[in-house]
Amino acid sequence: MSLTVQQVLSRFPGWQIIDMSGGWVAMRINFVPRVSGLSNVRCGETLEELAENLHAEIRNQKSRQPAVGR
């Protein structure tokens, strides 16, 4: 089953998704600083690929957050 733009937006709040010729682009609504090691823009040829790339970005973001309660 193919993903829709609405499904990707609901899974990844905080991102704006744009249909570009030849693929898809996601841009953070609130940019992160360059030194954060995170991306403000992620791309994919299909919505499925874009969703995989956004999922990887979220995993990267979570790994950079300090652990609470330590």
C-alpha positions in Angstrom: 0.0 0.0 0.0 1.3 3.4 -0.9 1.6 6.2 1.6 -0.2 9.5 1.2 1.1 12.9 2.1 -1.4 13.1 5.0 -0.2 9.8 6.4 3.4 11.0 6.4 2.5 14.3 7.9 0.6 12.6 10.7 3.6 10.3 11.5 6.1 13.2 11.4 4.6 16.3 12.9 6.9 19.3 12.7 7.8 18.8 9.0 6.4 20.4 5.9 6.2 18.1 2.9 6.6 19.3 -0.7 6.1 17.4 -3.9 9.1 18.3 -6.1 9.5 17.2 -9.7 11.1 13.8 -9.4 10.6 13.3 -5.6 9.6 14.6 -2.2 11.2 17.1 0.2 10.5 17.5 3.9 11.6 20.7 5.7 11.4 21.2 9.4 8.9 23.8 10.4 11.3 25.0 13.2 14.9 24.7 12.0 17.6 23.3 14.2 21.1 24.9 14.4 23.7 23.6 12.0 25.9 22.5 14.9 23.1 20.2 16.2 24.1 17.3 13.8 20.5 17.1 12.7 18.9 17.8 9.3 16.5 20.6 8.4 15.7 19.0 5.1 15.3 15.4 4.1 14.4 14.0 0.7 13.1 10.9 -0.9 12.2 9.7 -4.4 8.9 8.3 -3.1 6.8 9.0 0.0 7.9 5.6 1.4 11.6 6.6 1.0 10.9 10.0 2.5 9.2 8.4 5.5 12.2 6.0 6.0 14.5 9.0 5.9 12.4 11.0 8.4 12.2 7.9 10.7 16.1 7.8 10.6 16.2 11.5 11.4 13.9 11.0 14.4 16.0 8.1 15.7 19.1 10.4 15.3 17.3 13.2 17.1 16.3 10.9 20.0 19.9 9.6 20.3 21.1 13.1 20.8 18.7 14.0 23.6 20.0 13.8 27.1 18.6 11.0 29.2 16.0 12.3 31.7 16.5 11.3 35.4 20.1 10.5 35.4 
